[in-house]
Amino acid sequence: QDHAAALLRRLTGAEAALVVNNNAAAVLLALAALAEGREVVVSRGELIEIGDGFRIPDVLERSGARLVEVGTTNRTRAADYEHAIGPETAVLLRVHQSNFRVVGFTELPAVSELAAVAQRHGLPLVDDLGSGVLVEVADEPSVRASLEAGADLVCFSGDKLLGGPQAGIVVGRAELVERLRRHPLQRALRADKLTLAALEGTLGLYLDPDRALREVPVLRMLVEPADEVRRRAERLAELVDGAVE
């Protein structure tokens, strides 16, 4: 994984990186390596369902860690995490609400606030960003920003908003990434060589953000002006005697 890891370190500012076969695997491996048999503290508002009916609590349970829920569905504060920490606490987990929004009377602590709590208690903060972005995309938090705010490990997808092959990526503190790399599950969850080659090719485009916006299809489509989309639709409609609504 040397080639992809070097690019990930350069693009995110992380000390180390590890690639597995998808983001659920990245979270599973992180919790198994850091919290098996112990407690993981997470907000109730972040116990989300990801793709294909899989749920964060189920992934967490399979890791061998014990779930400790804090806060409420719509409001969780840093103090809720602080009050839940005990002798069995191993990890503070933050899960980005990447595929839904709660609006109205809501509150969630910033990564920097959770990092301060984790540091006071000598615990790692794991930030599951889900889609994950390496450039500015609307209000999506970037991997680099999460690390700079104090997250010890950040998990995210190689596909989705990054635009590469299906993969799960973990970046962060070298000693923690090494614990994941040496865990027995890593062998079962690792990415294959074709995935690593495709990921390396995609990451290489991000060394020039302007080029990434032009050549990574998902980014190109996200920033494409609506008029361009309409012109393409009209061109296709003309070929089949259709109409654009």
C-alpha positions as CSV (number, residue, x, y, z in Angstrom):
1,Q,0.0,0.0,0.0
2,D,3.0,2.3,0.0
3,H,2.0,4.3,-3.1
4,A,-1.5,5.1,-2.0
5,A,-0.5,5.7,1.6
6,A,2.1,8.3,0.5
7,L,-0.5,10.2,-1.5
8,L,-3.0,10.0,1.3
9,R,-0.4,11.4,3.8
10,R,0.4,14.2,1.4
11,L,-3.2,15.1,0.7
12,T,-4.6,14.9,4.2
13,G,-1.6,15.8,6.4
14,A,-2.0,12.5,8.3
15,E,1.0,10.6,9.8
16,A,-0.1,7.3,8.3
17,A,-2.8,5.7,6.2
18,L,-4.4,2.2,5.6
19,V,-6.8,1.1,2.8
20,V,-9.4,-1.7,3.3
21,N,-12.3,-2.8,1.1
22,N,-15.0,-0.3,2.2
23,N,-15.7,2.3,4.8
24,A,-17.9,0.0,7.0
25,A,-14.8,-2.3,7.1
26,A,-12.6,0.7,8.1
27,V,-14.9,1.5,11.0
28,L,-15.2,-2.2,12.0
29,L,-11.4,-2.6,12.0
30,A,-10.8,0.6,13.9
31,L,-13.2,-0.4,16.7
32,A,-12.0,-4.0,16.8
33,A,-8.4,-2.9,17.1
34,L,-8.9,-0.1,19.6
35,A,-12.0,-1.1,21.6
36,E,-12.7,-4.8,21.6
37,G,-14.3,-5.8,24.9
38,R,-14.5,-2.2,26.0
39,E,-16.8,0.8,25.5
40,V,-17.3,3.2,22.6
41,V,-19.1,6.4,23.3
42,V,-21.3,7.8,20.5
43,S,-24.2,10.3,20.1
44,R,-27.7,8.9,19.7
45,G,-28.2,11.2,16.8
46,E,-25.3,9.5,14.9
47,L,-26.5,5.9,15.1
48,I,-27.3,5.9,11.4
49,E,-28.2,3.4,8.8
50,I,-25.7,3.2,6.0
51,G,-26.0,1.4,2.6
52,D,-28.0,-1.8,2.1
53,G,-29.7,-1.8,5.4
54,F,-26.6,-2.0,7.6
55,R,-26.6,0.1,10.7
56,I,-23.7,1.7,12.7
57,P,-24.8,-0.1,16.0
58,D,-24.6,-3.5,14.2
59,V,-21.1,-2.7,12.8
60,L,-20.0,-1.6,16.2
61,E,-21.4,-4.8,17.9
62,R,-19.6,-7.0,15.4
63,S,-16.3,-5.3,16.4
64,G,-16.6,-6.7,19.9
65,A,-17.0,-3.2,21.4
66,R,-19.8,-2.2,23.7
67,L,-22.0,0.8,22.6
68,V,-22.6,3.7,25.1
69,E,-25.2,6.1,23.7
70,V,-25.1,9.7,24.8
71,G,-27.3,12.8,24.2
72,T,-30.6,12.7,22.3
73,T,-31.6,12.2,18.7
74,N,-31.5,16.0,18.0
75,R,-29.1,17.4,20.7
76,T,-25.8,16.2,22.0
77,R,-23.1,18.2,23.7
78,A,-19.5,17.6,24.5
79,A,-20.4,17.4,28.2
80,D,-22.5,14.3,27.4
81,Y,-19.4,12.5,26.2
82,E,-17.4,13.7,29.2
83,H,-20.0,12.4,31.7
84,A,-20.2,9.0,30.0
85,I,-16.4,8.3,30.1
86,G,-15.4,5.6,32.7
87,P,-12.7,3.1,33.3
88,E,-14.0,0.8,30.4
89,T,-14.1,3.6,27.8
90,A,-11.8,3.0,24.9
91,V,-12.8,5.3,22.1
92,L,-15.0,8.4,21.4
93,L,-16.7,7.9,18.1
94,R,-18.2,10.6,15.9
95,V,-20.3,9.6,12.8
96,H,-20.9,12.3,10.2
97,Q,-24.6,12.5,9.1
98,S,-23.5,12.3,5.5
99,N,-26.8,10.9,4.1
100,F,-29.5,12.8,6.0
101,R,-30.1,16.0,8.0
102,V,-31.8,16.8,11.3
103,V,-33.0,20.4,11.2
104,G,-34.7,22.7,13.8
105,F,-33.9,22.4,17.5
106,T,-30.5,20.6,17.1
107,E,-27.0,20.7,18.5
108,L,-23.8,18.6,17.9
109,P,-20.3,19.3,19.3
110,A,-17.6,20.3,16.8
111,V,-14.7,17.9,16.2
112,S,-12.4,20.2,18.1
113,E,-14.7,20.0,21.2
114,L,-14.7,16.2,21.1
115,A,-11.0,16.2,20.6
116,A,-10.4,18.3,23.7
117,V,-12.6,15.8,25.7
118,A,-10.7,12.8,24.3
119,Q,-7.3,14.4,25.0
120,R,-8.2,15.2,28.6
121,H,-9.0,11.6,29.2
122,G,-6.2,10.1,27.1
123,L,-8.6,8.5,24.6
124,P,-8.6,8.4,20.8
125,L,-11.3,10.2,18.8
126,V,-12.4,8.3,15.7
127,D,-14.2,10.4,13.1
128,D,-16.3,8.4,10.6
129,L,-16.8,10.9,7.7
130,G,-18.6,8.4,5.5
131,S,-18.3,9.9,2.0
132,G,-15.2,11.9,2.8
133,V,-13.9,14.7,0.6
134,L,-10.4,15.9,-0.2
135,V,-11.4,19.2,-1.8
136,E,-14.1,21.8,-0.9
137,V,-17.5,20.4,-1.7
138,A,-20.4,22.5,-0.3
139,D,-20.6,22.0,3.5
140,E,-19.1,18.5,3.6
141,P,-16.3,18.3,6.1
142,S,-12.9,17.5,4.6
143,V,-10.6,14.8,5.9
144,R,-7.7,17.3,6.4
145,A,-10.0,19.6,8.4
146,S,-11.1,16.8,10.7
147,L,-7.5,15.8,11.4
148,E,-6.5,19.5,12.0
149,A,-9.4,19.8,14.4
150,G,-7.9,17.0,16.5
151,A,-9.4,13.7,15.3
152,D,-6.9,10.9,15.9
153,L,-8.3,8.6,13.2
154,V,-10.6,9.5,10.3
155,C,-12.4,6.8,8.3
156,F,-13.9,7.6,4.8
157,S,-14.8,6.0,1.5
158,G,-12.6,5.8,-1.6
159,D,-15.7,6.0,-3.8
160,K,-18.7,8.3,-3.3
161,L,-17.5,11.9,-3.1
162,L,-13.9,11.1,-3.5
163,G,-14.7,9.5,-6.8
164,G,-12.4,6.5,-6.9
165,P,-12.9,2.7,-6.5
166,Q,-14.9,1.2,-3.7
167,A,-12.6,1.3,-0.7
168,G,-12.4,2.3,2.9
169,I,-9.6,4.5,4.1
170,V,-8.2,5.2,7.5
171,V,-5.8,8.1,8.1
172,G,-4.4,9.5,11.3
173,R,-1.8,9.0,14.1
174,A,0.8,6.5,13.0
175,E,0.7,4.4,16.2
176,L,-3.1,3.9,15.9
177,V,-2.9,3.1,12.2
178,E,-0.2,0.5,12.9
179,R,-2.5,-1.2,15.5
180,L,-5.1,-1.5,12.8
181,R,-2.6,-2.8,10.3
182,R,-1.4,-5.5,12.7
183,H,-4.9,-6.6,13.7
184,P,-6.0,-10.1,12.4
185,L,-9.1,-8.6,10.7
186,Q,-7.0,-6.4,8.5
187,R,-6.0,-9.5,6.4
188,A,-9.7,-10.3,5.8
189,L,-10.7,-6.7,5.0
190,R,-7.7,-5.5,2.9
191,A,-8.2,-4.0,-0.5
192,D,-6.9,-5.9,-3.6
193,K,-4.2,-4.7,-5.9
194,L,-6.5,-3.5,-8.7
195,T,-8.4,-1.4,-6.1
196,L,-5.1,0.1,-4.8
197,A,-4.0,0.9,-8.4
198,A,-7.3,2.6,-9.2
199,L,-7.2,4.5,-5.9
200,E,-3.6,5.6,-6.5
201,G,-4.6,6.9,-9.9
202,T,-7.5,8.9,-8.5
203,L,-5.5,10.3,-5.6
204,G,-2.8,11.5,-8.1
205,L,-5.4,13.8,-9.7
206,Y,-6.0,15.5,-6.4
207,L,-2.4,16.8,-6.2
208,D,-3.8,19.5,-8.5
209,P,-7.3,20.4,-7.2
210,D,-8.3,22.1,-10.4
211,R,-7.4,19.0,-12.4
212,A,-9.4,16.9,-9.9
213,L,-12.5,19.1,-10.5
214,R,-12.1,18.6,-14.3
215,E,-11.2,14.9,-14.4
216,V,-12.8,13.1,-11.4
217,P,-16.4,12.4,-12.8
218,V,-18.3,12.9,-9.6
219,L,-16.6,16.3,-8.9
220,R,-17.0,17.4,-12.5
221,M,-20.7,16.7,-12.3
222,L,-21.2,18.4,-8.9
223,V,-19.7,21.7,-10.1
224,E,-21.2,21.6,-13.6
225,P,-23.5,24.6,-14.3
226,A,-27.2,23.8,-14.6
227,D,-27.2,25.3,-18.1
228,E,-24.7,22.8,-19.2
229,V,-26.8,19.9,-17.8
230,R,-29.8,21.3,-19.6
231,R,-28.0,21.6,-22.9
232,R,-26.9,18.0,-22.6
233,A,-30.4,16.8,-21.8
234,E,-31.8,18.7,-24.8
235,R,-29.2,17.2,-27.1
236,L,-30.1,13.7,-25.9
237,A,-33.8,14.5,-26.2
238,E,-33.5,15.5,-29.8
239,L,-31.9,12.2,-30.7
240,V,-35.0,10.3,-29.5
241,D,-37.7,12.8,-30.3
242,G,-38.2,13.5,-26.6
243,A,-38.6,16.6,-24.6
244,V,-36.9,18.1,-21.5
245,E,-39.2,19.1,-18.6
